[in-house]
Amino acid sequence: MTRFRAICTAAVLVCASGQVLADTASHNASADAFLMMAHADKLGTPVYMQVQQMFAQRFEQTKAPASKQATLETYQAKANAALDQAIGWPKLKPDMIKLYTTNFSEQELKDLVKFYQSPLGKKVLEKMPAVTQQSAQLTQQKLESAVPVVNKLLADMTKELDPQGAAKAAAGPAKPAKP
């Protein structure tokens, strides 16, 4: 009878594992659909643009003649290839799917896709990058007023904790002792 029980248990496990694989595939497909809807495959675009700009600026700094434009383009292409190897969508996609399937249920991902297909969801997708950038700029502007206060507090704390060290630091760099 125990042999029969072992066979039944094995059969149940095989069936259950097939269901888990199907659930995993479906969950992954939902994450993939959401990532495509959210244009996650374009996440690296700003990095590519920034690197291209760095090469163009360096080209200008070296005062290279226009006849060397092909050299710039060759190096930009090599930089793109290096970025493709590191952050190209085929490299990121499996990790992104895992990230989203770990943090969102399959139903939540389906609900997100449904939302982003709605008029409001489409507007969020369209407007959110600019809103996020503007939010960061606003925060940075507001933060600038706190920098002097924070620096003063840091100096005050240093002075309180190490009065002699603070006095030395305020006096400037230490001078070597005379022999």
HELIX and SHEET records of a PDB file:
HELIX    1   1 THR A    2  MET A   37  1                                  36    
HELIX    2   2 ALA A   40  LYS A   42  5                                   3    
HELIX    3   3 THR A   45  GLN A   61  1                                  17    
HELIX    4   4 ALA A   66  LYS A   68  5                                   3    
HELIX    5   5 GLN A   69  ILE A   87  1                                  19    
HELIX    6   6 TRP A   89  ASN A  103  1                                  15    
HELIX    7   7 GLU A  106  GLN A  117  1                                  12    
HELIX    8   8 PRO A  119  LEU A  161  1                                  43    
HELIX    9   9 PRO A  163  ALA A  171  1                                   9    
END                                                                             
